[in-house]
Structure formats: structure tokens, C-alpha cells
Amino acid sequence: MSRALFVVSEEGYWGEECAEPLTTLDSEGFDITVATPSGSPPVLDERSADPDEVGKETATFVRDVHENDDRLNDPEPLAAVDAEGYDAVVFPGGHGTAWDVNQDRDARRLLRNAVAGDDGKALVVCHAVGILAFTRDDDGGFLVDGRAVTGFPNAWEEGIVDDHGRMPDGRKLPYWVEEEVEAAGGDWDAELDADTSVTVDGDLVTARGPESSAAAADALLDELD
């Protein structure tokens, strides 16, 4: 049986970016494990389940998965899991990843190991793409250096934070994904004129944001095949 590990934020994950890959891989018979930095249940960014923000259908779908999926409600701590033995490691996005997943040494270890071997793949979505700016390969270089990637663009971030870089909830966003990934050597193209943006470079699949989540899950399946 194929296996997938989901690394989900405790500071606020975006519902669709987790629920779409989770249910897609579920439908294909994957054995799925969920892990969070401390092992506490992941926290849903409530905006991602707000009908006024994402539409009634998506809001209902996200809320149902978040509240009723036993794996999301009983995750493993990141330090207790290893990428070996998993066919794919999935990093859903959401602004919350900037405060925990992207800065977590075990999350970076899982990403590094997922793309280092001959068999594993990694899917990294939206703000979680920021982890690429902080992950080193076994030789000490940036994992993203020279790789083609997409992710949450600066052009969209400008419409969310205020003039002082603060989120609607008042938290100061510590960094912007596009800036950091480019600084680490990533070949960035968020394809702003396209409805969806998914990029495959070797064992690494990246996706721009919520509207690309379903396409990203399909791309991951294609790569695993």
C-alpha cells in the first residue's frame, strides 16, 4: 500500500490546501499519517472555512474534513516520524506555516529526505513553499537552489498585509515566501496569469495556492505513477 505523510501547521493551515490532497490520496487507497510540530492537532485558518471568503461548498468541505478526519485530530509529533517508508510527504500551506512548519528542523529534515532518495516525492503548497528557503541539502547548499518552483507570490501578499507587514489578526508576517525562496536560489514563477500553477522539478512538486490544490494532488499522483 502506498503511504503519505502530511506535515500540517498548528499556527493556521489553509483548509483546501490540506483537504484536497488528503481526500485525493485517500481515494487512491493511500495509508496517510498526519504530523504537526508538537503533536497537537493542527489549527485551521478560519478564513479558509468562511463561506464569504471561499464559497459555501468549499467552506463546508474544509470544515467537514478538519472536524471529522481522525488523522487530523490525532497527529504524530514531527520529531517522531521519518520520511523513509513514505512515498510522498505533503506540506499544506497557510500563513501559519511561516511561524512553525517552515522553521521546524524536523520538518526540514523530512523535506530533505523526501527529495533526496530515489523513491520519495514531496508536495509543497502555497506558504509552505517558504520552507525551501531554510532547508539545506546534505552538502550544505540550499535545497531549492536551481530548482523551478511556484508558491504564494508577493503580488498577493501585498493585498493581505498592511503597510507595516501585519496580518489581519495583527501578527507581523516574519517573511514573504517569494523573496526568501528566490534569495535561496529558487527559479521562481508563480504564473500569475494562469488559473492554477503547479511546478514539478525532479522529486519536488510545488503549488501556488488554494486554487491549485486539486491540480497539485493530481500532479503528485502522476509523478508517483
Long-range contacts (C-beta under 8 A, 24 or more apart in sequence): 1-29, 1-30, 1-31, 2-28, 2-29, 2-30, 2-31, 2-87, 2-88, 2-224, 3-30, 3-31, 3-32, 3-33, 3-85, 3-86, 3-87, 3-88, 4-30, 4-31, 4-32, 4-33, 4-86, 4-87, 4-88, 4-89, 4-90, 5-32, 5-33, 5-34, 5-35, 5-81, 5-83, 5-86, 5-88, 5-89, 5-90, 5-110, 6-32, 6-33, 6-34, 6-35, 6-71, 6-89, 6-90, 6-91, 6-92, 7-35, 7-36, 7-78, 7-89, 7-90, 7-91, 7-92, 7-101, 7-107, 7-110, 7-128, 8-34, 8-35, 8-36, 8-42, 8-72, 8-75, 8-92, 8-101, 9-36, 9-37, 9-42, 9-43, 9-92, 9-94, 9-96, 9-97, 9-99, 9-100, 9-101, 9-128, 10-36, 10-37, 10-38, 10-40, 10-41, 10-42, 10-43, 10-96, 10-100, 11-43, 11-95, 11-96, 11-97, 11-98, 11-99, 11-100, 12-43, 12-44, 12-45, 12-94, 12-95, 12-96, 13-42, 13-43, 13-44, 13-45, 13-48, 13-92, 13-93, 13-94, 13-96, 13-97, 14-45, 14-48, 14-92, 14-93, 14-94, 14-95, 14-126, 14-127, 14-209, 14-210, 15-44, 15-45, 15-48, 15-49, 15-54, 15-58, 15-61, 15-62, 15-63, 15-65, 15-66, 16-48, 16-54, 16-58, 16-61, 16-62, 16-210, 16-213, 17-48, 17-92, 17-93, 17-94, 17-125, 17-126, 17-128, 17-207, 17-209, 17-210, 17-213, 18-42, 18-65, 18-72, 18-92, 19-61, 19-62, 19-65, 19-66, 19-213, 20-213, 20-214, 20-216, 20-217, 21-90, 21-92, 21-123, 21-125, 21-213, 21-216, 21-217, 21-220, 22-65, 22-69, 22-72, 22-90, 23-65, 24-214, 24-217, 24-218, 24-221, 25-88, 25-90, 25-217, 25-220, 25-221, 28-221, 30-87, 32-71, 33-71, 33-76, 33-81, 33-86, 34-71, 34-72, 34-74, 34-75, 34-76, 35-75, 35-76, 35-77, 35-78, 35-80, 35-81, 36-75, 36-76, 36-77, 36-78, 37-77, 37-78, 37-100, 37-101, 37-104, 37-106, 37-107, 38-77, 39-75, 39-76, 39-77, 39-78, 39-80, 40-75, 41-72, 41-73, 41-74, 41-75, 42-72, 42-75, 43-96, 45-94, 45-95, 45-96, 47-168, 48-94, 48-210, 54-210, 78-104, 78-106, 78-107, 78-110, 79-106, 81-106, 81-110, 82-110, 82-113, 83-109, 83-110, 83-111, 83-113, 83-114, 83-120, 84-113, 84-117, 84-120, 86-114, 86-120, 87-119, 87-120, 87-121, 87-224, 88-114, 88-120, 88-121, 88-122, 88-123, 88-220, 88-224, 89-114, 89-120, 89-121, 89-122, 89-123, 90-122, 90-123, 90-124, 90-125, 90-220, 91-122, 91-123, 91-124, 91-125, 91-128, 91-131, 92-125, 92-126, 92-128, 93-124, 93-125, 93-126, 93-127, 93-128, 93-129, 93-152, 93-209, 94-126, 94-127, 94-128, 95-127, 95-167, 95-173, 96-127, 97-127, 97-128, 97-130, 97-131, 98-127, 98-130, 98-173, 98-174, 98-175, 98-177, 99-171, 99-174, 101-128, 101-131, 102-127, 102-128, 102-130, 102-131, 102-133, 102-134, 103-134, 107-131, 108-134, 108-135, 108-136, 111-135, 111-143, 112-136, 112-137, 112-138, 112-143, 114-203, 115-143, 115-202, 115-203, 115-204, 117-203, 120-203, 121-203, 121-204, 121-205, 121-220, 121-223, 121-224, 122-203, 122-204, 122-205, 123-205, 123-206, 123-207, 123-216, 123-217, 123-219, 123-220, 124-151, 124-204, 124-205, 124-206, 124-207, 125-206, 125-207, 125-209, 125-212, 125-213, 125-216, 126-151, 126-152, 126-177, 126-207, 126-208, 126-209, 126-210, 127-151, 127-152, 127-177, 129-177, 129-181, 129-206, 130-175, 130-177, 130-180, 130-181, 132-181, 132-184, 132-186, 132-206, 133-175, 133-177, 133-180, 133-181, 133-183, 133-184, 133-186, 134-180, 134-184, 142-184, 142-185, 142-186, 144-181, 144-184, 144-185, 144-186, 145-184, 145-185, 145-186, 146-185, 146-187, 147-185, 147-186, 147-187, 147-201, 147-202, 147-204, 148-186, 148-187, 148-189, 148-199, 148-201, 149-181, 149-186, 149-187, 149-188, 149-189, 149-199, 149-201, 149-204, 149-206, 150-188, 150-189, 150-190, 150-191, 150-197, 150-198, 150-199, 150-206, 150-207, 150-208, 150-212, 151-177, 151-178, 151-181, 151-188, 151-190, 151-206, 151-207, 151-208, 152-177, 152-178, 152-190, 152-208, 152-209, 153-177, 153-178, 153-190, 153-192, 153-208, 154-178, 154-179, 155-190, 155-192, 156-209
